[in-house]
Amino acid sequence: MPTRSQIVETARSYLGTPFQHQGRLKGIGVDCVGLLVCVGRDLGIELQDRTDYRRRPDGTLLQEMVDAQLEPISEDEPVQPGDILLIRYRAPQHAAIVSKVEGDVWTCIHAIENGVCEHRFDSRWERRVCGRYRIPGVTDVGR
């Protein structure tokens, strides 16, 4: 099973990939779900893929997808690199991969309108987090 650092390194290999609704191709286009699916695929982790969602999803399909395939993390547990964050606007409709944690400061990789990027996850983003998840079987960095 891959390590947390491999998840982050693989996600970083998508940096600069344009945003494309329902896209699943590195360098060509991905959306937030596509990034998760592609990173998993690149590492041999089979995540069920769904493309039956609208550009402005209602949140139901994404919530079902992560609940069915990922392990929820308690809010009491510290977030770690390689963790997946479910993000709410009006409903859960976006996902990001935690790339770095230094104290209370996180950076995340996700596909947004400008493409796949990595940036500091500030309080504005933190307020939108409605779920924290881990990919089952992933090992800690360095193990």
N, CA, C and O atoms as a MOPAC input file, in Angstrom:
PM7 MOZYME 1SCF
protein

 N      0.85200 1    -1.18300 1     0.00000 1
 C      0.00000 1     0.00000 1     0.00000 1
 C      0.89400 1     1.24100 1     0.00000 1
 O      1.95500 1     1.24700 1     0.62300 1
 N      0.47400 1     2.25700 1    -0.67900 1
 C      1.27500 1     3.48700 1    -0.75000 1
 C      1.38300 1     4.19700 1     0.60300 1
 O      0.58700 1     3.97700 1     1.51700 1
 N      2.38900 1     5.04700 1     0.68700 1
 C      2.57400 1     5.87200 1     1.88100 1
 C      1.91100 1     7.23300 1     1.66900 1
 O      1.53300 1     7.60100 1     0.55700 1
 N      1.78700 1     7.95500 1     2.76200 1
 C      1.25000 1     9.32000 1     2.68800 1
 C      2.11100 1    10.19200 1     1.77000 1
 O      1.59000 1    10.97800 1     0.97800 1
 N      3.42300 1    10.04400 1     1.88500 1
 C      4.30200 1    10.87100 1     1.05200 1
 C      4.12900 1    10.53800 1    -0.42800 1
 O      4.24500 1    11.43000 1    -1.26800 1
 N      3.85600 1     9.28700 1    -0.76700 1
 C      3.61400 1     8.93000 1    -2.16400 1
 C      2.31100 1     9.55400 1    -2.67700 1
 O      2.23100 1     9.95900 1    -3.83600 1
 N      1.30700 1     9.63100 1    -1.82700 1
 C      0.05800 1    10.28200 1    -2.21700 1
 C      0.33400 1    11.74800 1    -2.54200 1
 O     -0.11600 1    12.25800 1    -3.56900 1
 N      1.07100 1    12.41900 1    -1.66700 1
 C      1.37800 1    13.83500 1    -1.87100 1
 C      2.23700 1    14.02800 1    -3.12100 1
 O      1.94900 1    14.90400 1    -3.93700 1
 N      3.28800 1    13.21900 1    -3.28000 1
 C      4.15900 1    13.34200 1    -4.45800 1
 C      3.36400 1    13.12400 1    -5.74200 1
 O      3.55000 1    13.84200 1    -6.72500 1
 N      2.49100 1    12.14200 1    -5.72900 1
 C      1.68700 1    11.85500 1    -6.92200 1
 C      0.72200 1    13.00000 1    -7.20000 1
 O      0.55800 1    13.40300 1    -8.35100 1
 N      0.08300 1    13.52600 1    -6.15900 1
 C     -0.82300 1    14.67400 1    -6.34500 1
 C     -0.04500 1    15.86500 1    -6.90200 1
 O     -0.54400 1    16.58300 1    -7.76900 1
 N      1.16400 1    16.07500 1    -6.41100 1
 C      1.97700 1    17.19800 1    -6.91600 1
 C      2.32200 1    17.03000 1    -8.38700 1
 O      2.53300 1    18.01900 1    -9.08900 1
 N      2.38200 1    15.80900 1    -8.85700 1
 C      2.69300 1    15.60000 1   -10.27400 1
 C      1.56500 1    16.11100 1   -11.18100 1
 O      1.75100 1    16.22100 1   -12.39300 1
 N      0.40800 1    16.42200 1   -10.60700 1
 C     -0.72500 1    16.97100 1   -11.36200 1
 C     -0.75900 1    18.50100 1   -11.31400 1
 O     -1.59400 1    19.11400 1   -11.98000 1
 N      0.13800 1    19.13400 1   -10.53300 1
 C      0.12400 1    20.58900 1   -10.45100 1
 C      0.21800 1    21.19800 1   -11.85000 1
 O      1.01800 1    20.77000 1   -12.68200 1
 N     -0.61200 1    22.19400 1   -12.08200 1
 C     -0.64200 1    22.84900 1   -13.38200 1
 C     -1.58800 1    22.21000 1   -14.37900 1
 O     -1.86000 1    22.79300 1   -15.42800 1
 N     -2.09400 1    21.02300 1   -14.07600 1
 C     -3.08500 1    20.40800 1   -14.96900 1
 C     -4.32400 1    21.30200 1   -14.98500 1
 O     -4.81400 1    21.68300 1   -13.92200 1
 N     -4.83700 1    21.64200 1   -16.15800 1
 C     -6.02400 1    22.50400 1   -16.22000 1
 C     -7.24200 1    21.86200 1   -15.56000 1
 O     -7.34100 1    20.64000 1   -15.45100 1
 N     -8.15700 1    22.71400 1   -15.12600 1
 C     -9.43400 1    22.22600 1   -14.62000 1
 C    -10.28700 1    21.81800 1   -15.81800 1
 O    -10.40400 1    22.55000 1   -16.80100 1
 N    -10.87000 1    20.64800 1   -15.71000 1
 C    -11.84000 1    20.19800 1   -16.71000 1
 C    -12.90600 1    19.39600 1   -15.98900 1
 O    -12.61200 1    18.36700 1   -15.38100 1
 N    -14.12700 1    19.85700 1   -16.05400 1
 C    -15.24500 1    19.14400 1   -15.43500 1
 C    -15.24900 1    17.69800 1   -15.91700 1
 O    -15.26800 1    17.43600 1   -17.11900 1
 N    -15.23100 1    16.76900 1   -14.97700 1
 C    -15.21900 1    15.32100 1   -15.21000 1
 C    -13.95400 1    14.84700 1   -15.92400 1
 O    -13.93000 1    13.74100 1   -16.46400 1
 N    -12.90200 1    15.66800 1   -15.93200 1
 C    -11.64900 1    15.27500 1   -16.56100 1
 C    -10.90200 1    14.25600 1   -15.72600 1
 O    -11.01000 1    14.23500 1   -14.50000 1
 N    -10.14300 1    13.40900 1   -16.40800 1
 C     -9.39800 1    12.34600 1   -15.75000 1
 C     -8.02300 1    12.13000 1   -16.37900 1
 O     -7.51200 1    11.01000 1   -16.36800 1
 N     -7.41200 1    13.19300 1   -16.93200 1
 C     -6.12500 1    13.03300 1   -17.61400 1
 C     -5.10200 1    14.06300 1   -17.13700 1
 O     -5.31200 1    15.27000 1   -17.26200 1
 N     -3.99200 1    13.56400 1   -16.59000 1
 C     -2.90500 1    14.43300 1   -16.15000 1
 C     -2.40800 1    15.27300 1   -17.32100 1
 O     -2.19700 1    14.76500 1   -18.42200 1
 N     -2.22500 1    16.56500 1   -17.06200 1
 C     -1.72000 1    17.46300 1   -18.07900 1
 C     -2.78900 1    17.95000 1   -19.05200 1
 O     -2.58900 1    18.95500 1   -19.73400 1
 N     -3.90300 1    17.26100 1   -19.12300 1
 C     -4.99700 1    17.61100 1   -20.03800 1
 C     -6.14200 1    18.26600 1   -19.27700 1
 O     -6.60400 1    19.34200 1   -19.65700 1
 N     -6.60600 1    17.62200 1   -18.19900 1
 C     -7.67800 1    18.20500 1   -17.40700 1
 C     -8.23500 1    17.24500 1   -16.37200 1
 O     -8.46600 1    16.06800 1   -16.65100 1
 N     -8.44800 1    17.76800 1   -15.17100 1
 C     -9.10200 1    17.02400 1   -14.08600 1
 C     -9.97100 1    17.99200 1   -13.29600 1
 O     -9.76800 1    19.20500 1   -13.33000 1
 N    -10.93700 1    17.43300 1   -12.58600 1
 C    -11.66300 1    18.20000 1   -11.57800 1
 C    -11.26900 1    17.62000 1   -10.22800 1
 O    -10.39000 1    16.76100 1   -10.16900 1
 N    -11.89100 1    18.06300 1    -9.14800 1
 C    -11.44300 1    17.62900 1    -7.81900 1
 C    -11.61100 1    16.12600 1    -7.61700 1
 O    -10.74500 1    15.48300 1    -7.02400 1
 N    -12.71400 1    15.56100 1    -8.10300 1
 C    -12.92500 1    14.11900 1    -7.99900 1
 C    -11.93300 1    13.39700 1    -8.90500 1
 O    -11.34800 1    12.38500 1    -8.52100 1
 N    -11.75400 1    13.92700 1   -10.10600 1
 C    -10.80000 1    13.32600 1   -11.02700 1
 C     -9.39800 1    13.27700 1   -10.46100 1
 O     -8.67300 1    12.30700 1   -10.68500 1
 N     -8.99900 1    14.31600 1    -9.72400 1
 C     -7.67600 1    14.31400 1    -9.10300 1
 C     -7.55500 1    13.16000 1    -8.11200 1
 O     -6.55000 1    12.44800 1    -8.11100 1
 N     -8.56700 1    12.96900 1    -7.26900 1
 C     -8.53000 1    11.86100 1    -6.30100 1
 C     -8.46900 1    10.51700 1    -7.01700 1
 O     -7.66100 1     9.65600 1    -6.66900 1
 N     -9.32200 1    10.34500 1    -8.01100 1
 C     -9.38000 1     9.07900 1    -8.74500 1
 C     -8.05600 1     8.82000 1    -9.45800 1
 O     -7.54400 1     7.70100 1    -9.41500 1
 N     -7.50000 1     9.83000 1   -10.10900 1
 C     -6.24600 1     9.66300 1   -10.84800 1
 C     -5.06400 1     9.38100 1    -9.92700 1
 O     -4.23200 1     8.52700 1   -10.23000 1
 N     -4.98600 1    10.08800 1    -8.81400 1
 C     -3.90300 1     9.83300 1    -7.85700 1
 C     -4.01100 1     8.39300 1    -7.34800 1
 O     -3.01300 1     7.67600 1    -7.27800 1
 N     -5.22300 1     7.98100 1    -6.99700 1
 C     -5.42500 1     6.59600 1    -6.56800 1
 C     -5.00500 1     5.61100 1    -7.64600 1
 O     -4.27500 1     4.65800 1    -7.37400 1
 N     -5.45900 1     5.83900 1    -8.85300 1
 C     -5.12900 1     4.94400 1    -9.98100 1
 C     -3.61800 1     4.87200 1   -10.18600 1
 O     -3.06800 1     3.78800 1   -10.38100 1
 N     -2.94600 1     6.02500 1   -10.14300 1
 C     -1.49000 1     6.04300 1   -10.33800 1
 C     -0.75900 1     5.23400 1    -9.27300 1
 O      0.33500 1     4.72500 1    -9.51600 1
 N     -1.36200 1     5.11700 1    -8.09700 1
 C     -0.72700 1     4.39700 1    -6.98600 1
 C     -1.28100 1     2.98300 1    -6.80500 1
 O     -0.92500 1     2.29500 1    -5.84800 1
 N     -2.14100 1     2.55300 1    -7.71000 1
 C     -2.70500 1     1.21000 1    -7.61400 1
 C     -3.84800 1     1.09300 1    -6.62000 1
 O     -4.19300 1    -0.01200 1    -6.20300 1
 N     -4.43600 1     2.21200 1    -6.23600 1
 C     -5.58900 1     2.22200 1    -5.33200 1
 C     -6.82800 1     2.40900 1    -6.19200 1
 O     -6.97600 1     3.43300 1    -6.85900 1
 N     -7.69800 1     1.44600 1    -6.18000 1
 C     -8.90300 1     1.53300 1    -7.00000 1
 C     -9.99600 1     2.27900 1    -6.23900 1
 O    -10.57900 1     1.75500 1    -5.29100 1
 N    -10.25800 1     3.48800 1    -6.66300 1
 C    -11.37200 1     4.25000 1    -6.11800 1
 C    -12.47500 1     4.24000 1    -7.16800 1
 O    -12.23400 1     4.53000 1    -8.34000 1
 N    -13.67500 1     3.90600 1    -6.74100 1
 C    -14.79600 1     3.89500 1    -7.67400 1
 C    -14.96900 1     5.29600 1    -8.24900 1
 O    -15.03600 1     6.28400 1    -7.51700 1
 N    -15.03900 1     5.35700 1    -9.55200 1
 C    -15.16900 1     6.63900 1   -10.23100 1
 C    -16.61900 1     6.85700 1   -10.64300 1
 O    -17.31800 1     5.92600 1   -11.04300 1
 N    -17.04300 1     8.08900 1   -10.53700 1
 C    -18.38400 1     8.46400 1   -10.98900 1
 C    -18.26600 1     9.75200 1   -11.78000 1
 O    -17.55800 1    10.67800 1   -11.38700 1
 N    -18.95700 1     9.79600 1   -12.87900 1
 C    -18.97800 1    11.01700 1   -13.67400 1
 C    -20.41600 1    11.45400 1   -13.95400 1
 O    -20.67500 1    12.20100 1   -14.89800 1
 N    -21.33500 1    10.98500 1   -13.13400 1
 C    -22.74800 1    11.33400 1   -13.32900 1
 C    -23.15000 1    12.51000 1   -12.43800 1
 O    -24.18700 1    12.48500 1   -11.77500 1
 N    -22.30200 1    13.54100 1   -12.44100 1
 C    -22.59600 1    14.72700 1   -11.64100 1
 C    -22.52700 1    15.97300 1   -12.51800 1
 O    -21.82900 1    16.01500 1   -13.53200 1
 N    -23.26500 1    16.96700 1   -12.09500 1
 C    -23.28600 1    18.24600 1   -12.81700 1
 C    -22.07700 1    19.09300 1   -12.43700 1
 O    -21.36500 1    18.79000 1   -11.47900 1
 N    -21.86200 1    20.13900 1   -13.19000 1
 C    -20.74500 1    21.04900 1   -12.89700 1
 C    -20.88700 1    21.65700 1   -11.50900 1
 O    -19.88400 1    21.83400 1   -10.81800 1
 N    -22.07900 1    21.97600 1   -11.08900 1
 C    -22.36900 1    22.43400 1    -9.72600 1
 C    -23.11100 1    21.31000 1    -9.01500 1
 O    -24.33900 1    21.33300 1    -8.94000 1
 N    -22.37600 1    20.32000 1    -8.48900 1
 C    -23.02600 1    19.15400 1    -7.89800 1
 C    -23.81100 1    19.50600 1    -6.63600 1
 O    -23.54900 1    20.51000 1    -5.97500 1
 N    -24.76900 1    18.65700 1    -6.32900 1
 C    -25.59100 1    18.86900 1    -5.13400 1
 C    -24.91400 1    18.36400 1    -3.87000 1
 O    -25.39700 1    18.62700 1    -2.76800 1
 N    -23.81500 1    17.65000 1    -4.00600 1
 C    -23.08400 1    17.14900 1    -2.84500 1
 C    -23.41000 1    15.71700 1    -2.48100 1
 O    -22.63100 1    15.06700 1    -1.78500 1
 N    -24.52600 1    15.21700 1    -2.92900 1
 C    -24.94000 1    13.86700 1    -2.55800 1
 C    -23.97500 1    12.81500 1    -3.08800 1
 O    -23.52600 1    11.95500 1    -2.33100 1
 N    -23.65000 1    12.87000 1    -4.37700 1
 C    -22.78300 1    11.85200 1    -4.97300 1
 C    -21.38500 1    11.87400 1    -4.36600 1
 O    -20.82800 1    10.81600 1    -4.07400 1
 N    -20.81300 1    13.04800 1    -4.17200 1
 C    -19.47600 1    13.14100 1    -3.59100 1
 C    -19.48000 1    12.61500 1    -2.15800 1
 O    -18.58000 1    11.87000 1    -1.76900 1
 N    -20.46600 1    12.99000 1    -1.38500 1
 C    -20.57100 1    12.50100 1    -0.00700 1
 C    -20.69000 1    10.97900 1    -0.00100 1
 O    -20.01600 1    10.31100 1     0.78300 1
 N    -21.53100 1    10.42700 1    -0.85800 1
 C    -21.68300 1     8.97100 1    -0.94900 1
 C    -20.37400 1     8.30100 1    -1.35000 1
 O    -20.00300 1     7.26100 1    -0.80600 1
 N    -19.68200 1     8.90900 1    -2.30500 1
 C    -18.42300 1     8.33700 1    -2.78900 1
 C    -17.38200 1     8.25600 1    -1.67800 1
 O    -16.77200 1     7.20400 1    -1.48400 1
 N    -17.17200 1     9.33600 1    -0.95300 1
 C    -16.14400 1     9.31300 1     0.09300 1
 C    -16.58500 1     8.44200 1     1.27200 1
 O    -15.76300 1     7.72800 1     1.84600 1
 N    -17.85600 1     8.49000 1     1.63700 1
 C    -18.33100 1     7.65500 1     2.74700 1
 C    -18.18300 1     6.16400 1     2.45000 1
 O    -17.90000 1     5.37500 1     3.35200 1
 N    -18.37400 1     5.78000 1     1.19200 1
 C    -18.31000 1     4.37100 1     0.81000 1
 C    -16.87900 1     3.85000 1     0.68600 1
 O    -16.63900 1     2.65100 1     0.83100 1
 N    -15.92600 1     4.74900 1     0.41700 1
 C    -14.58900 1     4.27000 1     0.07600 1
 C    -13.46600 1     4.71000 1     0.99300 1
 O    -12.39900 1     4.09700 1     1.00500 1
 N    -13.69000 1     5.75900 1     1.75800 1
 C    -12.62900 1     6.29600 1     2.59800 1
 C    -12.98300 1     6.15600 1     4.06700 1
 O    -14.15400 1     6.02600 1     4.42300 1
 N    -11.96800 1     6.18400 1     4.91600 1
 C    -12.17900 1     6.07500 1     6.36800 1
 C    -12.34300 1     7.47200 1     6.96100 1
 O    -11.47500 1     8.32700 1     6.78300 1
 N    -13.44900 1     7.70900 1     7.66400 1
 C    -13.61900 1     9.02900 1     8.28800 1
 C    -12.60700 1     9.23700 1     9.41100 1
 O    -12.20500 1     8.29400 1    10.09200 1
 N    -12.20900 1    10.48100 1     9.58500 1
 C    -11.28500 1    10.86200 1    10.65500 1
 C    -12.06200 1    11.74000 1    11.62400 1
 O    -12.79300 1    12.64100 1    11.21200 1
 N    -11.90100 1    11.47500 1    12.88600 1
 C    -12.52600 1    12.29400 1    13.91800 1
 C    -11.91900 1    13.69500 1    13.91100 1
 O    -10.74600 1    13.87000 1    13.58200 1
 N    -12.72200 1    14.68100 1    14.27600 1
 C    -12.20300 1    16.05500 1    14.36800 1
 C    -11.14100 1    16.18200 1    15.45400 1
 O    -10.36700 1    17.13900 1    15.45600 1
 N    -11.09900 1    15.21600 1    16.38300 1
 C    -10.09500 1    15.22900 1    17.44300 1
 C     -8.73100 1    14.77000 1    16.95400 1
 O     -7.71200 1    15.08600 1    17.56700 1
 N     -8.70300 1    14.02600 1    15.85300 1
 C     -7.44200 1    13.52600 1    15.32100 1
 C     -6.76600 1    14.61100 1    14.48800 1
 O     -7.44100 1    15.36000 1    13.78200 1
 N     -5.45200 1    14.70000 1    14.56400 1
 C     -4.75900 1    15.70600 1    13.74000 1
 C     -4.79200 1    15.31600 1    12.27300 1
 O     -4.69100 1    14.13800 1    11.93000 1
 N     -4.93400 1    16.30400 1    11.42000 1
 C     -4.88700 1    16.07100 1     9.98400 1
 C     -3.43600 1    15.79600 1     9.60400 1
 O     -2.51500 1    16.35400 1    10.20000 1
 N     -3.23800 1    14.92700 1     8.60000 1
 C     -1.89900 1    14.54700 1     8.17200 1
 C     -1.79500 1    14.62700 1     6.65700 1
 O     -2.80800 1    14.55800 1     5.96100 1
 N     -0.57700 1    14.77300 1     6.13900 1
 C     -0.40300 1    14.74800 1     4.68900 1
 C     -0.99500 1    13.45800 1     4.11200 1
 O     -0.85700 1    12.37800 1     4.68600 1
 N     -1.64800 1    13.60300 1     2.97300 1
 C     -2.28800 1    12.45300 1     2.33400 1
 C     -3.74400 1    12.29000 1     2.71000 1
 O     -4.46100 1    11.51200 1     2.08100 1
 N     -4.19900 1    13.01900 1     3.73700 1
 C     -5.61000 1    12.96900 1     4.11100 1
 C     -6.43700 1    13.69500 1     3.06400 1
 O     -5.93500 1    14.55400 1     2.33900 1
 N     -7.70000 1    13.34000 1     2.99800 1
 C     -8.64000 1    13.94200 1     2.04900 1
 C     -9.62700 1    14.80000 1     2.82800 1
 O    -10.17700 1    14.36300 1     3.83900 1
 N     -9.84800 1    16.02100 1     2.35700 1
 C    -10.81200 1    16.91600 1     2.98600 1
 C    -12.02200 1    17.06500 1     2.07900 1
 O    -11.88600 1    17.30800 1     0.87900 1
 N    -13.19400 1    16.91900 1     2.65600 1
 C    -14.44300 1    17.18000 1     1.94700 1
 C    -14.84900 1    18.60200 1     2.29500 1
 O    -14.88200 1    18.98000 1     3.46600 1
 N    -15.15600 1    19.38000 1     1.27900 1
 C    -15.38800 1    20.81200 1     1.45300 1
 C    -16.79500 1    21.17400 1     1.00500 1
 O    -17.28600 1    20.71700 1    -0.02700 1
 N    -17.41700 1    22.00200 1     1.81000 1
 C    -18.78500 1    22.42000 1     1.55100 1
 C    -18.80800 1    23.86800 1     1.06600 1
 O    -18.10300 1    24.73200 1     1.58700 1
 N    -19.61900 1    24.09800 1     0.07800 1
 C    -20.00000 1    25.46100 1    -0.28500 1
 C    -21.42400 1    25.59300 1     0.24500 1
 O    -21.61600 1    26.09100 1     1.35400 1
 N    -22.41300 1    25.16600 1    -0.51000 1
 C    -23.76400 1    25.02800 1     0.05100 1
 C    -23.97900 1    23.60700 1     0.54800 1
 O    -24.70100 1    23.37200 1     1.51700 1
 N    -23.34100 1    22.67200 1    -0.12900 1
 C    -23.38600 1    21.24800 1     0.21100 1
 C    -21.97200 1    20.71100 1     0.00000 1
 O    -21.14400 1    21.39400 1    -0.60200 1
 N    -21.67700 1    19.49500 1     0.48600 1
 C    -20.35600 1    18.91300 1     0.22300 1
 C    -20.16200 1    18.72700 1    -1.27900 1
 O    -20.81100 1    17.87500 1    -1.88600 1
 N    -19.27600 1    19.51600 1    -1.88100 1
 C    -19.13300 1    19.42500 1    -3.32600 1
 C    -17.71100 1    19.64200 1    -3.82900 1
 O    -17.50900 1    19.93200 1    -5.00800 1
 N    -16.73000 1    19.50500 1    -2.94900 1
 C    -15.35100 1    19.69700 1    -3.36400 1
 C    -14.45600 1    18.84500 1    -2.47100 1
 O    -14.80700 1    18.54900 1    -1.32900 1
 N    -13.29700 1    18.45200 1    -3.00000 1
 C    -12.35100 1    17.65000 1    -2.23200 1
 C    -10.94200 1    18.15000 1    -2.47300 1
 O    -10.62400 1    18.67000 1    -3.54300 1
 N    -10.09500 1    17.98400 1    -1.45300 1
 C     -8.69400 1    18.40200 1    -1.52700 1
 C     -7.82900 1    17.37100 1    -0.81400 1
 O     -8.30300 1    16.65300 1     0.06700 1
 N     -6.57800 1    17.30400 1    -1.19400 1
 C     -5.60100 1    16.40300 1    -0.57500 1
 C     -4.66500 1    17.25400 1     0.27400 1
 O     -4.06500 1    18.20600 1    -0.22600 1
 N     -4.53700 1    16.91800 1     1.55200 1
 C     -3.60900 1    17.63500 1     2.42600 1
 C     -2.19100 1    17.28100 1     1.98800 1
 O     -1.84700 1    16.10700 1     1.85500 1
 N     -1.36800 1    18.31300 1     1.76300 1
 C     -0.01000 1    18.06800 1     1.28000 1
 C      1.07000 1    18.31500 1     2.33200 1
 O      2.14100 1    17.71000 1     2.27600 1
 N      0.79700 1    19.18700 1     3.27300 1
 C      1.80900 1    19.52500 1     4.27700 1
 C      1.10400 1    20.02500 1     5.52500 1
 O      0.10000 1    20.73200 1     5.44500 1
 N      1.63800 1    19.65300 1     6.67300 1
 C      1.10700 1    20.13500 1     7.94900 1
 C      2.28800 1    20.58500 1     8.79600 1
 O      3.18900 1    19.80100 1     9.09400 1
 N      2.27100 1    21.85900 1     9.18000 1
 C      3.28000 1    22.40700 1    10.08800 1
 C      2.54200 1    23.14900 1    11.17400 1
 O      2.12000 1    24.29000 1    10.98600 1
 N      2.38400 1    22.49600 1    12.31900 1
 C      1.58900 1    23.08300 1    13.39200 1
 C      0.14800 1    23.20300 1    12.95600 1
 O     -0.46700 1    22.21700 1    12.55100 1
 N     -0.39200 1    24.40100 1    13.03700 1
 C     -1.76900 1    24.64500 1    12.63100 1
 C     -1.89000 1    25.07500 1    11.17200 1
 O     -2.98300 1    25.41100 1    10.71600 1
 N     -0.78700 1    25.06700 1    10.44000 1
 C     -0.80100 1    25.51600 1     9.05300 1
 C     -0.77600 1    24.29800 1     8.13300 1
 O      0.10100 1    23.44100 1     8.24000 1
 N     -1.75500 1    24.23600 1     7.22400 1
 C     -1.84400 1    23.15800 1     6.25000 1
 C     -1.68600 1    23.73700 1     4.85600 1
 O     -2.00900 1    24.89900 1     4.60600 1
 N     -1.18700 1    22.91000 1     3.96000 1
 C     -1.30200 1    23.20800 1     2.54100 1
 C     -2.06100 1    22.04800 1     1.91300 1
 O     -2.01100 1    20.91600 1     2.39500 1
 N     -2.76000 1    22.35100 1     0.83700 1
 C     -3.56900 1    21.34800 1     0.16000 1
 C     -3.38000 1    21.43500 1    -1.34100 1
 O     -3.02000 1    22.47800 1    -1.88800 1
 N     -3.63500 1    20.30500 1    -1.99300 1
 C     -3.61300 1    20.21700 1    -3.44500 1
 C     -5.03100 1    19.89100 1    -3.87500 1
 O     -5.65200 1    18.95700 1    -3.36800 1
 N     -5.53300 1    20.67800 1    -4.82200 1
 C     -6.87300 1    20.40000 1    -5.34100 1
 C     -7.04600 1    21.04000 1    -6.70000 1
 O     -6.26600 1    21.89900 1    -7.11100 1
 N     -8.08800 1    20.60100 1    -7.38900 1
 C     -8.39900 1    21.13100 1    -8.71800 1
 C     -9.49400 1    22.17600 1    -8.57300 1
 O    -10.62200 1    21.87100 1    -8.18700 1
 N     -9.13700 1    23.41400 1    -8.88900 1
 C    -10.11100 1    24.50500 1    -8.85700 1
 C    -10.13500 1    25.13200 1   -10.25600 1
 O     -9.42700 1    24.67500 1   -11.15400 1
 N    -10.92300 1    26.14600 1   -10.43300 1
 C    -11.10600 1    26.74900 1   -11.76300 1
 C     -9.79300 1    27.10500 1   -12.45800 1
 O     -9.71700 1    27.05600 1   -13.68600 1
 N     -8.76000 1    27.46100 1   -11.69600 1
 C     -7.46800 1    27.81600 1   -12.29400 1
 C     -6.60300 1    26.59300 1   -12.58900 1
 O     -5.50200 1    26.73300 1   -13.12000 1
 N     -7.08000 1    25.41200 1   -12.25800 1
 C     -6.32500 1    24.17700 1   -12.46600 1
 C     -5.86600 1    23.59800 1   -11.13400 1
 O     -6.22500 1    24.09400 1   -10.06600 1
 N     -5.07700 1    22.55600 1   -11.21800 1
 C     -4.58700 1    21.90200 1   -10.00200 1
 C     -3.51100 1    22.78900 1    -9.39500 1
 O     -2.54500 1    23.17100 1   -10.05600 1
 N     -3.70500 1    23.10800 1    -8.11400 1
 C     -2.77800 1    24.00200 1    -7.42800 1
 C     -2.52800 1    23.49900 1    -6.01400 1
 O     -3.25100 1    22.64800 1    -5.49600 1
 N     -1.49000 1    24.04600 1    -5.41000 1
 C     -1.16200 1    23.76900 1    -4.00700 1
 C     -1.04600 1    25.11300 1    -3.32600 1
 O     -0.34100 1    26.00300 1    -3.80100 1
 N     -1.73500 1    25.25500 1    -2.21900 1
 C     -1.67500 1    26.52800 1    -1.50300 1
 C     -1.98200 1    26.32300 1    -0.03400 1
 O     -2.46300 1    25.27300 1     0.39200 1
 N     -1.68900 1    27.35400 1     0.71500 1
 C     -1.99600 1    27.34600 1     2.14700 1
 C     -3.50600 1    27.25600 1     2.32000 1
 O     -4.27000 1    27.92700 1     1.62500 1
 N     -3.90500 1    26.44000 1     3.23200 1
 C     -5.31600 1    26.22800 1     3.52000 1
 C     -5.66900 1    27.15300 1     4.66500 1
 O     -5.53700 1    26.78500 1     5.83200 1
 N     -6.11900 1    28.35900 1     4.33500 1
 C     -6.36600 1    29.37000 1     5.35300 1
 C     -7.71900 1    29.16700 1     6.04400 1
 O     -8.46000 1    28.23600 1     5.72600 1
 N     -8.02300 1    30.05300 1     6.99200 1
 C     -9.24400 1    29.90700 1     7.79300 1
 C    -10.50900 1    29.95300 1     6.94200 1
 O    -11.51400 1    29.33500 1     7.29300 1
 N    -10.46900 1    30.66500 1     5.85100 1
 C    -11.62500 1    30.71100 1     4.94300 1
 C    -11.92600 1    29.32100 1     4.39200 1
 O    -13.08500 1    28.91100 1     4.32200 1
 N    -10.88200 1    28.60300 1     4.00300 1
 C    -11.06400 1    27.23700 1     3.52300 1
 C    -11.40700 1    26.29600 1     4.67900 1
 O    -12.29100 1    25.45000 1     4.55000 1
 N    -10.70600 1    26.44500 1     5.80900 1
 C    -10.95500 1    25.55400 1     6.95400 1
 C    -12.40900 1    25.56400 1     7.39600 1
 O    -12.94900 1    24.52100 1     7.76500 1
 N    -13.04700 1    26.72300 1     7.36200 1
 C    -14.46300 1    26.81400 1     7.76100 1
 C    -15.37400 1    25.98400 1     6.86600 1
 O    -16.47200 1    25.60600 1     7.27300 1
 N    -14.92700 1    25.70500 1     5.66400 1
 C    -15.74700 1    24.94000 1     4.71300 1
 C    -15.57400 1    23.42900 1     4.83700 1
 O    -16.34100 1    22.67100 1     4.24400 1
 N    -14.58200 1    22.98500 1     5.59700 1
 C    -14.35000 1    21.54600 1     5.71900 1
 C    -15.52700 1    20.90700 1     6.45700 1
 O    -15.89200 1    21.31600 1     7.55900 1
 N    -16.11000 1    19.89100 1     5.81400 1
 C    -17.24300 1    19.19900 1     6.43700 1
 C    -16.96000 1    17.71700 1     6.61700 1
 O    -17.83800 1    16.96600 1     7.03900 1
 N    -15.75300 1    17.29100 1     6.30500 1
 C    -15.36700 1    15.90700 1     6.52200 1
 C    -13.88800 1    15.72400 1     6.28000 1
 O    -13.28800 1    16.37100 1     5.42100 1
 N    -13.31100 1    14.81600 1     7.06700 1
 C    -11.89800 1    14.46200 1     6.92900 1
 C    -11.84200 1    12.96200 1     6.73200 1
 O    -12.54200 1    12.20900 1     7.40900 1
 N    -11.00000 1    12.52900 1     5.79500 1
 C    -10.94600 1    11.10800 1     5.45600 1
 C     -9.51900 1    10.66200 1     5.20800 1
 O     -8.63000 1    11.46500 1     4.92500 1
 N     -9.32600 1     9.35000 1     5.32400 1
 C     -8.06000 1     8.71300 1     4.96700 1
 C     -8.34900 1     7.58100 1     3.99800 1
 O     -9.38800 1     6.92600 1     4.07900 1
 N     -7.43100 1     7.36500 1     3.09600 1
 C     -7.54700 1     6.22500 1     2.18900 1
 C     -7.19700 1     4.97400 1     2.99700 1
 O     -6.13300 1     4.92400 1     3.61400 1
 N     -8.06700 1     3.96800 1     3.00600 1
 C     -7.79700 1     2.75500 1     3.79900 1
 C     -6.47200 1     2.10200 1     3.41700 1
 O     -6.14900 1     1.97300 1     2.23600 1
 N     -5.71300 1     1.69400 1     4.42800 1
 C     -4.48100 1     0.94200 1     4.21200 1
 C     -3.24900 1     1.77400 1     3.93600 1
 O     -2.14900 1     1.22400 1     3.87300 1
 N     -3.38900 1     3.08200 1     3.76700 1
 C     -2.21800 1     3.91700 1     3.50100 1
 C     -1.35800 1     3.98100 1     4.75600 1
 O     -1.87600 1     4.12100 1     5.86400 1
 N     -0.05100 1     3.87800 1     4.57900 1
 C      0.85100 1     3.87800 1     5.71500 1
 C      1.39300 1     5.27300 1     5.95900 1
 O      1.32900 1     6.13600 1     5.08400 1
 N      1.92000 1     5.48700 1     7.14100 1
 C      2.50800 1     6.78400 1     7.48100 1
 C      3.78700 1     7.02200 1     6.70200 1
 O      4.41000 1     6.08400 1     6.20500 1
 N      4.17100 1     8.28500 1     6.59900 1
 C      5.40200 1     8.65100 1     5.91300 1
 C      6.56800 1     7.94300 1     6.57500 1
 O      6.66500 1     7.88700 1     7.80100 1
 N      7.45600 1     7.40000 1     5.74300 1
 C      8.69000 1     6.79300 1     6.26100 1
 C      8.54500 1     5.37300 1     6.74700 1
 O      9.52800 1     4.78300 1     7.19500 1
 N      7.37600 1     4.80500 1     6.67700 1
 C      7.24300 1     3.40200 1     7.11900 1
 C      7.34900 1     2.46500 1     5.96500 1
 O      7.26200 1     1.25000 1     6.14600 1

